[in-house]
Amino acid sequence: MKKISLIIVCIICNFSFGQENFEDIYNLLTKSKSKDLNNYEKKAFIDKAFNRAKSLEEEDPAVGKLFLDISTHYTAINDTLLFRKSINKSKYFSQKNNDSITLARSYWKLGNFLVKNKKSDSAYSYYYNAKEQYDDLDMVAESASMLLNMAIIQRNGKDYTGSEITTTEAIKIFKKLKQNNRLYSCYNNLGIIHNNLEEYEKAIDYHNSALEYLKKTKKNSLSEAATLNNIGVVYRNQGNHLLAVKNYLEGLKYDSLFMKNPRLYATLTDNLAYSKFKLNDTKDLPYLFDKALKIRDSLDISAGIIINKLHLSEFYLDQNDTLKSQKYSMEAMRLAKKTNALRDLLASFKLLAKINPNDDSKYLNEYIRINDSLVKHERSLRDKFTRIQYETDAVRNQNEKLSLQNTWIVAISTAIIFFGFLIYVITQQRTRNKELEMEQQQQRANEEIYNLMIDQQDKIEEGRKREKERISLELHDGILGRLFGTRLSLGSLNAKDDANSKRVREQYINELQSIEEEVRNISHELGLDNFDKSTSYSTMITNLLEEQSKITNFKYQIEDDDRILWTDIPGHIKINIYRIIQESIQNINKYAQAENVILDFKKSNDRIILSIKDDGVGFDQSKRSSGIGLKNMKSRVTLLHGQFTINSIPGKGTSISVDVPMT
């Protein structure tokens, strides 16, 4: 019990310790979110949480989620290196512990990180893996969100057909779920796709549909201003700058847009300025261009800065200020090269060729080279998207085949094991039946032997009884009669009156009376039938101890419980008890060197309790293995469904206890 209690206490302590560890770590993460701390101080708390998390048990399913939460905090302070480390640990532990939900979230978060770092192909792969996990978990909303993310990456990679198919698949799910905010994103994406495909009417329709779903969300969302900007871009590309300006101005009216989203504000301002420039409305130009550029510079938005400078270059070229035009084009070209913005680089080369007609061949050659490279890259990217889906589906199909094979293997193995076990059970049962049959035969033989012994003992007792009766008759009818006659004869001598004769006569008479009384008593004892029905079995035990005690001259004592009616005890129980006593006494003679042996029978709740004690040399039970004699005794007790115990101490003797039912 002590060991079990100790184990339970250890388990409780370990559980409590694990809970405290998680609580401590989450407390550190909570502290790291304090607005009073700078990024360096926040990082110190997150690092401490990360290091503590590494010491937790790997098998704990909560470890994967913990590292995922830690990665979120690293994202908040823009620590990309430790974000990758923590998110990779989250993936590892989630896979190890079959935590599919956390694994899917890890893939999702990694995809977002890679999109932010302009690694769209890798991001697409992680989104696709997340979708597969969510599909397996039947989490349709999350799966559809991954489809939307994949569609946006496909669109940015110029895989417009693939993006449209993926977006349509997501729309089917979101419509069933009535998720209007996600439907807005889907239709907005379709509008951008068809704008790029120069299918402007469709693009306008999709953007208007996006606005309809946005209104159903009943939220005063910045997304409306973003969609108005997108519609303006469609009209601009269509050449309808008046409608473009109208939408830009409508978007800029959004309440506190500059404070809430300066990036979008700069985009709308730059686009408004460009459409005004195309309409030859130069009243607020270049002020609007410069205003947008300052905002983008302050936010370090490279893509927006490049477009802004290209617009300024085009504006100054129209104003015949080639120096400023070339300045902005060159700055845009250098930043495009630095950020690997190939499409913007093409636009800068095209503009520089117009600004410098004498060098147009150089810029056009660069344009062709970059354009070819861009086309190859986009084709490669589209192929990669297709390959990711194909390879993932192939792996999935292969896994399904392997899973099916494994299922068959397990099923066949289980069947083989089952039939093998069945054969084993049948074989064991047959063996056991044979053993039981042999035990029954042995039992019948023991009973026959016992009955023969009882018959023999009964005959001996019958002979003894007849002999006692004969002796009793002899004593009573012979000796007692003669002695009685003698007493009467002596009594007749009372006629003599001398003192000596009287004295002698009186002595003889008294002596004869004494003999008469003694013989009468002997005759009476021999004539009584003192043996009840238990005498035969008890006598057998007594005779056994009497014979065995002569071998080593030990003294014995038998204590019999009168409540045990041996005649009511089945023969197989009595013969087995007899054999156990016989084996025990033989062992005492062989090894014990005992001076005294006590045999004690007791009755307790319809059970016979036999104890055999000796004061011999004893033995060390831990060093001495059971001999065949002890094994036989144990086997007999087991056969009677009883309990057998033996206790022995060197120098203090041995005691054997047998506890068996009476029936």
C-alpha positions in Angstrom: 0.0 0.0 0.0 2.8 2.4 0.8 4.4 1.9 -2.6 1.0 2.5 -4.3 0.4 5.6 -2.3 3.9 6.9 -3.1 3.2 6.4 -6.9 -0.1 8.2 -6.7 1.5 11.1 -4.9 4.3 11.3 -7.5 1.8 11.3 -10.4 -0.2 14.1 -8.7 3.0 16.1 -8.1 4.2 15.6 -11.7 0.8 16.7 -13.0 0.8 19.8 -10.7 4.3 20.6 -11.6 3.5 20.4 -15.3 0.5 22.6 -14.8 2.6 25.1 -12.9 5.2 25.1 -15.7 2.5 26.0 -18.3 1.0 28.7 -16.1 4.4 30.2 -15.5 5.2 30.3 -19.2 1.9 31.8 -20.2 2.4 34.4 -17.4 5.7 35.4 -19.0 4.0 35.7 -22.4 1.3 37.9 -20.8 3.9 40.1 -19.3 5.6 40.5 -22.7 2.5 42.2 -24.1 2.7 45.2 -21.7 2.6 48.5 -23.5 5.1 49.9 -21.0 7.9 47.7 -22.4 10.1 48.2 -25.4 10.8 45.4 -27.9 14.0 44.5 -26.2 12.3 44.0 -22.8 9.4 42.1 -24.4 11.9 39.8 -26.1 13.5 39.0 -22.8 10.2 37.7 -21.4 9.4 35.7 -24.6 12.9 34.2 -24.7 12.5 33.1 -21.1 9.2 31.5 -22.0 10.8 29.8 -25.0 13.6 28.3 -23.0 11.3 27.0 -20.3 9.0 25.5 -22.9 12.0 23.5 -24.3 12.3 21.6 -20.9 8.7 20.4 -20.9 7.7 16.8 -21.7 7.6 16.2 -25.4 4.7 13.8 -25.1 2.4 16.5 -23.6 -0.1 17.4 -26.4 -0.2 21.0 -25.1 3.5 21.6 -26.0 2.8 22.1 -29.7 0.2 24.8 -29.0 2.5 26.5 -26.5 5.2 26.9 -29.1 2.6 28.2 -31.6 1.6 30.9 -29.1 5.2 31.8 -28.5 5.7 32.2 -32.2 2.8 34.7 -32.3 4.6 36.8 -29.7 7.8 36.7 -31.7 5.8 37.9 -34.7 4.5 40.9 -32.7 8.1 42.1 -32.1 9.3 41.2 -35.7 11.8 38.6 -34.5 11.7 36.4 -37.7 14.5 34.1 -36.6 13.0 33.0 -33.3 9.5 33.0 -34.9 10.8 30.3 -37.3 12.4 28.3 -34.5 9.3 28.4 -32.3 6.9 27.6 -35.2 9.1 24.7 -36.3 9.0 23.3 -32.8 5.3 23.7 -32.9 5.1 21.7 -36.1 7.5 19.0 -34.7 5.5 18.4 -31.5 2.2 18.6 -33.2 3.2 15.9 -35.6 4.7 13.8 -32.9 1.6 14.0 -30.7 -0.9 13.8 -33.6 -2.3 17.2 -32.7 -3.7 17.9 -36.2 -5.4 21.2 -35.2 -2.2 22.8 -33.9 -0.3 21.4 -36.9 -2.8 23.0 -39.3 -2.6 26.4 -37.5 1.3 26.2 -37.6 1.1 25.7 -41.4 -1.3 28.6 -41.7 0.9 30.9 -39.7 4.0 29.9 -41.6 2.2 30.6 -44.8 1.3 34.1 -43.6 4.9 34.7 -42.6 6.2 33.7 -46.0 3.7 35.8 -47.8 4.9 38.8 -45.8 8.4 37.9 -46.8 7.5 37.5 -50.5 8.1 33.8 -50.7 4.7 33.0 -52.3 5.6 29.5 -53.6 6.6 28.2 -50.1 3.6 30.0 -48.6 1.3 28.2 -51.1 2.7 24.9 -50.0 2.0 25.5 -46.3 -1.5 26.8 -47.0 -2.2 23.6 -49.0 -0.8 21.4 -46.2 -3.0 23.3 -43.7 -6.0 22.8 -46.0 -5.3 19.0 -46.1 -5.2 18.9 -42.3 -8.5 20.9 -42.0 -10.1 18.6 -44.6 -9.2 15.5 -42.5 -10.6 17.3 -39.4 -13.8 18.2 -41.3 -13.2 21.9 -40.4 -14.7 23.3 -43.6 -14.5 27.0 -42.8 -10.8 26.9 -42.1 -10.3 24.7 -45.2 -12.1 27.3 -47.3 -9.9 30.1 -45.8 -6.8 28.2 -47.0 -8.4 28.0 -50.5 -8.8 31.8 -50.5 -5.2 32.3 -49.3 -4.0 30.0 -52.1 -6.1 31.8 -54.6 -4.6 35.2 -53.8 -1.1 33.7 -54.1 -2.1 32.2 -57.5 -3.4 35.6 -58.6 -0.2 37.4 -57.6 1.7 34.7 -59.5 -0.4 35.5 -62.7 -2.1 32.1 -62.5 -5.4 33.7 -63.1 -7.3 30.6 -64.2 -6.0 28.6 -61.2 -6.9 31.4 -58.9 -10.4 31.8 -60.2 -11.0 28.0 -59.9 -9.7 28.0 -56.3 -11.7 31.1 -55.4 -14.9 29.6 -56.8 -14.3 26.4 -54.7 -14.0 28.6 -51.6 -17.1 30.6 -52.5 -19.2 27.4 -52.6 -18.2 26.6 -49.0 -18.6 30.2 -47.6 -22.0 30.5 -49.1 -23.2 27.4 -47.3 -21.7 28.8 -44.1 -23.1 32.3 -44.8 -19.8 33.9 -44.0 -20.3 37.2 -45.7 -16.9 38.7 -44.7 -15.1 35.9 -46.4 -17.4 36.0 -49.4 -16.4 39.7 -49.7 -12.7 38.7 -49.9 -13.5 36.0 -52.5 -15.4 38.4 -54.8 -12.8 41.1 -54.3 -10.2 38.6 -55.5 -12.3 37.7 -58.6 -12.6 41.4 -59.4 -8.8 41.9 -59.3 -8.3 38.7 -61.4 -10.6 39.9 -64.2 -9.2 43.4 -64.1 -5.8 41.9 -64.8 -7.4 39.8 -67.6 -8.7 43.1 -69.0 -12.3 41.8 -68.5 -13.3 45.1 -67.0 -17.1 44.6 -66.9 -16.8 41.3 -65.1 -14.3 43.0 -62.7 -16.8 45.8 -61.9 -19.5 43.2 -61.3 -17.4 41.1 -58.9 -16.3 44.2 -57.0 -19.9 45.4 -56.7 -20.8 41.9 -55.4 -18.0 42.2 -52.9 -19.5 45.5 -51.7 -23.0 43.8 -51.3 -21.5 41.1 -49.1 -19.6 43.7 -47.2 -22.9 45.6 -46.4 -24.4 42.3 -45.1 -21.6 42.2 -42.4 -23.1 45.4 -41.0 -19.6 46.7 -40.2 -18.2 50.1 -40.9 -15.2 48.5 -42.5 -12.1 50.0 -44.2 -12.6 47.3 -46.8 -15.2 49.5 -48.5 -12.6 52.2 -49.1 -10.2 49.5 -50.4 -12.9 48.2 -52.8 -13.7 51.7 -54.1 -10.0 52.0 -54.8 -10.0 48.7 -56.7 -13.1 49.8 -58.8 -11.3 53.0 -59.5 -8.3 51.1 -60.8 -10.6 49.1 -63.1 -12.1 52.2 -64.5 -8.6 53.7 -64.9 -7.4 50.7 -66.9 -10.6 50.9 -68.9 -9.7 54.5 -69.7 -12.7 55.9 -67.8 -10.8 58.3 -65.5 -13.8 60.3 -64.6 -15.5 57.3 -62.9 -12.1 56.4 -61.5 -11.7 59.8 -59.8 -15.3 59.5 -58.5 -14.5 56.2 -56.8 -11.2 57.5 -55.4 -12.8 60.6 -53.9 -15.6 58.4 -52.4 -13.0 56.2 -50.8 -11.1 59.1 -49.4 -14.3 60.3 -47.7 -14.1 57.4 -45.3 -14.1 58.6 -41.7 -10.6 59.3 -40.4 -9.0 57.1 -43.2 -5.6 58.8 -42.8 -5.5 57.9 -39.1 -6.9 54.5 -39.4 -5.1 53.3 -42.6 -2.5 55.7 -43.9 -1.3 53.1 -46.4 -4.7 53.0 -48.1 -5.0 56.7 -47.8 -1.7 57.1 -49.7 -2.8 54.6 -52.4 -6.1 56.4 -53.0 -4.3 59.8 -53.1 -1.7 58.6 -55.6 -4.3 57.0 -57.8 -6.5 60.1 -57.6 -3.5 62.2 -58.7 -2.7 59.9 -61.6 -6.3 59.9 -63.0 -6.5 63.7 -62.6 -3.2 63.9 -64.6 -4.7 61.7 -67.3 -7.7 64.1 -67.4 -5.3 67.0 -67.7 -6.6 68.3 -64.4 -3.3 69.5 -62.9 -4.8 71.9 -60.4 -3.6 69.8 -57.3 -0.6 68.3 -59.0 2.2 67.4 -58.2 1.0 68.2 -54.6 -1.2 65.0 -54.4 1.7 62.9 -55.8 4.1 64.4 -53.3 1.7 63.9 -50.4 1.2 60.3 -51.2 5.0 59.8 -51.6 5.7 61.3 -48.2 3.3 59.0 -46.5 4.8 55.9 -48.3 8.3 57.0 -47.4 7.4 57.4 -43.8 5.9 53.9 -43.8 8.7 52.4 -45.9 6.3 50.9 -48.4 8.7 50.0 -51.2 6.1 48.9 -53.8 4.0 52.0 -53.3 7.1 54.3 -53.4 8.1 52.7 -56.8 4.7 53.2 -58.3 4.5 56.8 -56.9 7.8 57.7 -58.4 6.9 56.2 -61.8 3.7 58.3 -61.7 5.7 61.4 -60.9 8.2 60.6 -63.7 5.4 60.3 -66.2 3.8 63.5 -64.9 7.1 65.5 -65.3 7.7 63.9 -68.7 4.3 65.3 -69.8 5.4 68.6 -68.3 8.6 68.4 -70.4 10.7 68.4 -67.3 13.0 65.5 -68.4 15.5 66.0 -65.6 12.9 65.4 -62.8 11.2 62.7 -65.0 14.5 60.8 -65.4 15.4 61.4 -61.7 12.2 59.7 -60.5 12.4 56.9 -63.1 16.0 56.1 -62.1 15.1 56.1 -58.4 12.2 53.8 -59.2 14.4 51.5 -61.2 17.0 51.2 -58.5 14.4 50.5 -55.8 12.7 47.9 -58.1 16.1 46.2 -58.6 16.8 46.2 -54.9 13.4 44.8 -53.9 13.3 42.4 -57.0 10.0 44.0 -58.2 10.4 42.9 -61.7 7.1 44.2 -63.1 7.8 47.6 -61.7 11.3 47.3 -63.1 9.8 46.7 -66.6 7.7 49.9 -66.2 10.8 51.9 -65.3 12.7 50.7 -68.3 9.8 51.4 -70.6 9.5 55.0 -69.2 13.3 55.6 -69.4 13.2 54.6 -73.0 10.7 57.3 -73.6 12.6 59.9 -71.6 15.9 59.1 -73.4 15.1 58.2 -77.0 18.8 58.0 -77.8 19.2 55.1 -75.3 15.9 53.5 -76.0 17.5 50.4 -77.5 19.5 49.8 -74.3 16.4 50.1 -72.1 14.2 48.2 -74.5 16.8 45.3 -74.5 16.8 45.3 -70.7 13.0 45.4 -70.8 12.9 42.4 -73.1 15.4 40.5 -71.0 13.6 41.2 -67.7 10.2 40.5 -69.3 11.4 37.1 -70.6 12.8 36.4 -67.1 9.5 37.5 -65.6 7.4 35.3 -67.9 9.6 32.3 -67.1 9.3 33.0 -63.4 5.6 33.3 -63.6 5.3 30.1 -65.7 7.6 28.3 -63.2 5.5 29.6 -60.4 2.2 28.4 -62.0 3.8 25.0 -62.6 5.0 24.9 -59.1 1.4 25.5 -57.8 0.2 22.7 -60.0 3.1 20.4 -58.9 2.4 21.1 -55.2 -1.2 20.1 -55.6 -0.3 17.1 -57.8 2.5 15.9 -55.5 0.5 16.4 -52.3 -2.5 14.5 -53.9 -0.1 11.8 -55.0 1.4 11.5 -51.5 -2.1 11.5 -50.1 -3.2 8.8 -52.5 -0.1 6.8 -51.7 -0.8 7.2 -48.0 -4.3 6.1 -48.5 -3.0 3.0 -50.4 -0.5 2.4 -47.6 -3.2 2.9 -45.0 -5.4 0.4 -46.9 -2.5 -2.1 -47.1 -1.7 -1.6 -43.4 -5.4 -2.2 -42.6 -5.3 -5.5 -44.5 -2.0 -6.4 -42.9 -3.5 -5.6 -39.4 -6.7 -7.5 -40.3 -4.8 -10.6 -41.6 -2.4 -10.4 -38.6 -5.3 -10.1 -36.2 -7.0 -13.1 -37.8 -3.8 -15.2 -37.7 -3.2 -14.2 -34.1 -6.9 -15.0 -33.3 -6.9 -18.4 -34.9 -3.5 -19.1 -33.3 -4.8 -18.1 -29.9 -7.9 -20.2 -30.5 -5.8 -23.2 -31.4 -3.7 -22.6 -28.3 -6.8 -22.3 -26.1 -8.3 -25.5 -27.5 -4.9 -27.3 -27.0 -4.7 -26.0 -23.5 -8.2 -27.0 -22.8 -7.6 -30.5 -24.0 -4.5 -30.7 -21.9 -6.4 -29.4 -18.9 -9.2 -31.8 -19.5 -6.7 -34.7 -19.5 -5.2 -33.3 -16.3 -8.6 -33.1 -14.7 -9.4 -36.6 -15.9 -6.2 -37.9 -14.4 -6.9 -36.0 -11.2 -10.4 -37.6 -11.0 -8.8 -41.0 -11.6 -6.3 -40.2 -8.8 -9.2 -39.0 -6.6 -11.1 -42.2 -7.2 -8.0 -44.3 -6.5 -7.4 -42.3 -3.3 -11.0 -42.9 -2.2 -10.7 -46.6 -3.0 -7.5 -46.8 -0.9 -9.2 -44.9 1.9 -12.2 -47.1 1.8 -9.9 -50.2 1.9 -8.1 -48.7 4.9 -11.4 -47.9 6.5 -12.6 -51.4 5.9 -9.4 -52.8 7.3 -9.6 -50.5 10.3 -13.2 -51.5 10.8 -12.3 -55.2 10.8 -9.5 -54.5 13.2 -11.8 -52.6 15.5 -14.5 -55.3 15.2 -11.9 -57.9 16.2 -10.8 -55.8 19.1 -14.5 -55.3 20.2 -15.2 -59.0 20.1 -12.0 -59.7 22.0 -13.0 -57.2 24.7 -16.5 -58.7 24.9 -15.0 -62.1 25.3 -12.6 -60.9 28.0 -15.5 -59.1 29.7 -17.5 -62.2 29.8 -14.6 -64.2 31.1 -14.0 -61.7 33.9 -17.6 -61.4 34.8 -18.8 -65.0 34.5 -15.6 -66.7 35.5 -13.2 -64.8 37.8 -15.9 -62.7 39.4 -18.1 -65.8 40.1 -15.3 -67.7 41.7 -14.2 -64.7 43.8 -17.7 -64.2 44.9 -17.9 -67.8 46.1 -14.7 -67.5 47.9 -16.0 -64.3 49.7 -19.1 -66.3 50.8 -17.0 -69.2 52.1 -14.8 -66.9 54.0 -17.8 -65.2 55.3 -18.9 -68.5 56.9 -15.7 -68.5 59.0 -17.3 -65.8 61.0 -18.4 -68.6 63.3 -14.9 -68.6 64.9 -14.7 -66.2 67.6 -11.0 -66.0 68.4 -9.6 -62.6 67.7 -6.9 -63.8 65.3 -9.3 -65.7 63.1 -11.5 -62.7 62.9 -8.6 -60.4 62.0 -7.3 -62.7 59.2 -10.8 -63.3 57.9 -11.6 -59.7 57.8 -8.4 -59.0 55.8 -9.2 -61.6 53.2 -12.8 -60.5 52.9 -11.7 -56.9 52.3 -9.0 -58.0 49.8 -11.6 -60.0 47.9 -13.9 -57.1 47.8 -11.2 -54.9 46.4 -10.4 -57.5 43.7 -14.0 -57.9 42.9 -14.5 -54.2 42.5 -11.4 -53.8 40.3 -12.5 -56.7 38.1 -16.0 -55.3 37.9 -14.6 -52.0 36.8 -12.4 -53.5 34.2 -15.2 -55.6 32.9 -17.5 -52.6 32.7 -14.9 -50.5 30.8 -14.2 -53.3 28.3 -17.8 -54.0 27.8 -18.8 -50.4 27.0 -18.8 -49.3 23.3 -16.9 -46.0 23.8 -16.1 -45.6 20.1 -18.4 -43.4 18.2 -18.5 -43.2 14.4 -15.4 -40.9 14.3 -13.2 -43.4 16.2 -12.0 -45.1 13.0 -10.5 -42.0 11.4 -9.1 -40.6 14.6 -7.6 -44.0 15.4 -5.9 -44.0 12.0 -4.3 -40.6 12.8 -3.3 -41.8 16.2 -1.8 -45.1 14.9 0.1 -43.1 12.2 1.7 -40.8 14.8 2.3 -43.8 17.2 4.2 -45.7 14.5 6.1 -42.7 13.2 7.1 -41.4 16.7 9.1 -44.6 17.3 11.5 -43.8 14.5 13.0 -40.6 16.1 11.4 -40.9 19.5 9.5 -37.6 19.4 6.5 -37.0 21.7 3.2 -36.2 20.1 0.0 -34.6 21.1 -3.3 -34.7 19.1 -5.9 -32.1 19.8 -9.2 -33.0 18.1 -12.2 -30.7 17.8 -15.4 -32.6 19.0 -17.4 -30.5 16.6 -15.8 -32.3 13.6 -18.0 -35.3 12.7 -15.5 -37.3 10.6 -18.3 -39.6 9.4 -19.9 -36.6 7.6 -16.7 -35.6 5.9 -16.3 -36.9 2.3 -13.7 -39.6 1.9 -11.5 -37.6 -0.6 -11.0 -34.8 1.9 -10.1 -37.3 4.7 -7.6 -39.2 2.6 -5.9 -36.0 1.4 -5.6 -34.7 5.0 -4.3 -38.1 6.0 -1.6 -38.0 3.2 -0.7 -34.4 4.2 -0.2 -35.5 7.8 1.8 -38.5 6.7 4.1 -36.5 4.4 4.6 -33.8 7.2 5.5 -36.4 9.8 7.9 -38.1 7.4 9.6 -34.7 6.8 9.8 -34.2 10.6 11.6 -37.6 11.0 13.9 -36.9 8.1 15.0 -33.3 8.8 13.5 -31.7 11.9 15.2 -33.5 14.8 12.1 -32.6 16.8 11.3 -33.6 20.3 7.7 -32.6 20.3 5.0 -32.6 17.7 1.5 -31.1 18.1 -1.3 -32.0 15.7 -4.4 -29.7 16.1 -7.8 -30.0 14.4 -10.2 -27.1 14.6 -13.6 -26.4 13.0 -14.3 -22.8 11.8 -17.3 -21.8 9.6 -17.7 -25.2 7.9 -13.9 -25.4 7.3 -11.4 -27.8 8.8 -8.2 -26.0 10.0 -5.3 -28.4 10.6 -2.0 -27.3 12.1 1.1 -29.4 12.5 3.9 -27.9 14.7 7.3 -29.2 15.7 10.1 -27.8 17.8 12.8 -29.0 15.4 15.8 -27.2 13.8 13.6 -25.4 11.2 15.0 -23.9 7.9 15.4 -20.6 6.0 12.5 -20.3 3.6 14.2 -17.7 1.4 17.1 -20.0 0.7 15.5 -23.4 0.5 13.2 -24.3 -2.5 10.2 -26.4 -2.0 10.9 -30.2 -2.3 8.5 -32.6 -3.9 6.9 -33.4 -0.5 5.9 -29.8 0.0 4.7 -29.5 -3.6 2.6 -32.6 -3.1 1.0 -31.2 0.0 0.3 -27.9 -1.7 -1.2 -29.7 -4.7 -3.5 -31.7 -2.5 -4.7 -28.6 -0.7 -5.2 -26.8 -4.0 -7.2 -29.8 -5.2 -9.5 -29.4 -2.1 -9.8 -25.6 -2.9 -8.1 -24.8 0.3 -5.1 -22.7 1.6 -1.7 -24.0 2.5 0.9 -22.1 4.5 4.2 -23.0 6.0 6.3 -21.0 8.4 9.8 -21.9 9.6 12.5 -20.2 11.5 16.0 -21.7 11.9 16.3 -23.1 15.4 12.6 -22.4 16.3 10.9 -25.2 14.5 8.3 -25.4 11.7 4.5 -25.0 11.5 2.2 -26.1 8.7 -1.4 -24.8 8.3 -4.0 -26.4 6.1 -7.4 -24.7 5.7 -10.0 -26.7 3.6 -13.8 -26.7 3.3 -15.6 -29.6 4.9 -17.6 -30.4 1.8 
